[in-house]
Amino acid sequence: MAHKVMGICAGRHDGNGEIAVKAALKVLQDKGAEVEMINLFDYNILPCTGCEGCTMQMGNIAMGKQKEYHGCVLKDKDDVDQLVTELHTCNGVIIAVPTYDLAPSSMYMRFAQRFLAYELSFLKEIGVVKEDPHTVAGLIAVGGSMHDWQPLALEVIQASMFTMSITPVDRMMLQRVGRPANVLIDDNADQLARAKEMGEHIWEAMETPVEDRKWLGDPDEGVCPNCHSSLVYPGDKHWDGVEFPYECAVCGCGGTMGTNPNTGRPWLVIDPENGHIRDRFIDKSRAEHLNEIVQTRINFFQKQGEIKDTLAEYKAMKFPTVEIKR
Ligand SMILES: Cc1cc2nc3c(=O)[nH]c(=O)nc-3n(C[C@H](O)[C@H](O)[C@H](O)COP(=O)(O)O)c2cc1C
């Protein structure tokens, strides 16, 4: 079966992310994959306006109130529609994002926060996407420092994957590569080799039947054994009363805190019965979240009349703003 892989970079041209993506793509190309690469800086990517036009339409279609899905309101105004349509034809993706202020750069977030209008499970259901590409991802955070200055980077990139039903199978953090092409100096040979290994992993995953695919990165990485994120926090009651002692901030799995037998470090022990009911990477579990959105929305529409006067008061309330001199 032919494999097609897109490399996505949100960093500088000829920067460390681009080099790491190229190293991984070259491995894939040599194995016979069709590869392509984009740098988000070369495209017009508008920020999500927050109009909720996509999810309102999805809800209306689900309730039989609307037949055709018109997609994002920005569909014809920038390049995102063409980029995502192309991405939907790829079985693999390698994404490199610079870490700015501990987290993924705004260039990447701007792109990823447009994914909501392209919920793959929804597009499949209504026939816009004919064939599920079962895309697997390798994620690269690129930073000038080490983990302590990139604690939210991989986690947030990873969290951007579930809307598109993309399965991360590997991730790595490029560390201490501040200057462009810093990754090419000898000290970083291991890091570049790791990027190439990511290419191998993406190939291996694409060659594996979808139901048998598994995590190919470091099995002991992170605190969550499901998605390997390092962000596990004490859980609070969810909207429907579900509660876990601890849950993963990225995938949403729940359980108790234990110890990884291989490393002796903290490790989430996922509840064997219910631990995956909030796993955002499972379409069925994510559908529960849609249920939450629908319930919140129904409640709002039922009570909308009650807020007419207070809303008018807030609308009338004006404060000095900042005038820009042009
Ligand atoms: C605005 C800004 C904020 C940054 N913040 C961080 C940071 O919090 N942690 C870190 O490790 N590196 C930080 N860096 C360094 C970049 O992540 C680093 O230069 C990286 O190599 C950029 O990727 P690129 O070479 O692919 O463009 C920052 C750089 C900039 C410009």
The ligand as an SDF file (V2000), in Angstrom:
LIG
                    3D

 31 33  0  0  0  0  0  0  0  0999 V2000
    9.4210   34.4770   21.5560 C   0  0  0  0  0  0  0  0  0  0  0  0
   10.2810   33.2930   21.8590 C   0  0  0  0  0  0  0  0  0  0  0  0
   10.0610   32.5640   23.0030 C   0  0  0  0  0  0  0  0  0  0  0  0
   10.8270   31.4330   23.2780 C   0  0  0  0  0  0  0  0  0  0  0  0
   10.5420   30.7070   24.4040 N   0  0  0  0  0  0  0  0  0  0  0  0
   11.1940   29.5520   24.6220 C   0  0  0  0  0  0  0  0  0  0  0  0
   10.8490   28.7330   25.7420 C   0  0  0  0  0  0  0  0  0  0  0  0
    9.9800   29.0530   26.5330 O   0  0  0  0  0  0  0  0  0  0  0  0
   11.5090   27.5660   25.9110 N   0  0  0  0  0  0  0  0  0  0  0  0
   12.5000   27.1600   25.0500 C   0  0  0  0  0  0  0  0  0  0  0  0
   13.0450   26.0780   25.2500 O   0  0  0  0  0  0  0  0  0  0  0  0
   12.8530   27.9170   23.9610 N   0  0  0  0  0  0  0  0  0  0  0  0
   12.2310   29.1000   23.7350 C   0  0  0  0  0  0  0  0  0  0  0  0
   12.5570   29.8710   22.6370 N   0  0  0  0  0  0  0  0  0  0  0  0
   13.6180   29.3910   21.6950 C   0  0  0  0  0  0  0  0  0  0  0  0
   13.0620   28.6600   20.4670 C   0  0  0  0  0  0  0  0  0  0  0  0
   12.1940   27.6570   20.8200 O   0  0  0  0  0  0  0  0  0  0  0  0
   14.2030   28.0870   19.6290 C   0  0  0  0  0  0  0  0  0  0  0  0
   14.9180   29.1530   19.0570 O   0  0  0  0  0  0  0  0  0  0  0  0
   13.8210   27.0870   18.5390 C   0  0  0  0  0  0  0  0  0  0  0  0
   14.9920   26.6090   17.9330 O   0  0  0  0  0  0  0  0  0  0  0  0
   12.9780   27.6440   17.4360 C   0  0  0  0  0  0  0  0  0  0  0  0
   12.7060   26.6280   16.4820 O   0  0  0  0  0  0  0  0  0  0  0  0
   13.1650   26.7650   14.9510 P   0  0  0  0  0  0  0  0  0  0  0  0
   14.6730   26.7470   14.9390 O   0  0  0  0  0  0  0  0  0  0  0  0
   12.5700   25.5740   14.2820 O   0  0  0  0  0  0  0  0  0  0  0  0
   12.6100   28.0520   14.4260 O   0  0  0  0  0  0  0  0  0  0  0  0
   11.8500   31.0380   22.3680 C   0  0  0  0  0  0  0  0  0  0  0  0
   12.0920   31.7890   21.2200 C   0  0  0  0  0  0  0  0  0  0  0  0
   11.3170   32.9030   20.9640 C   0  0  0  0  0  0  0  0  0  0  0  0
   11.5690   33.6730   19.6770 C   0  0  0  0  0  0  0  0  0  0  0  0
  1  2  1  0
  2  3  1  0
  2 30  2  0
  3  4  2  0
  4  5  1  0
  4 28  1  0
  5  6  2  0
  6  7  1  0
  6 13  1  0
  7  8  2  0
  7  9  1  0
  9 10  1  0
 10 11  2  0
 10 12  1  0
 12 13  2  0
 13 14  1  0
 14 15  1  0
 14 28  1  0
 15 16  1  0
 16 17  1  0
 16 18  1  0
 18 19  1  0
 18 20  1  0
 20 21  1  0
 20 22  1  0
 22 23  1  0
 23 24  1  0
 24 25  2  0
 24 26  1  0
 24 27  1  0
 28 29  2  0
 29 30  1  0
 30 31  1  0
M  END
$$$$
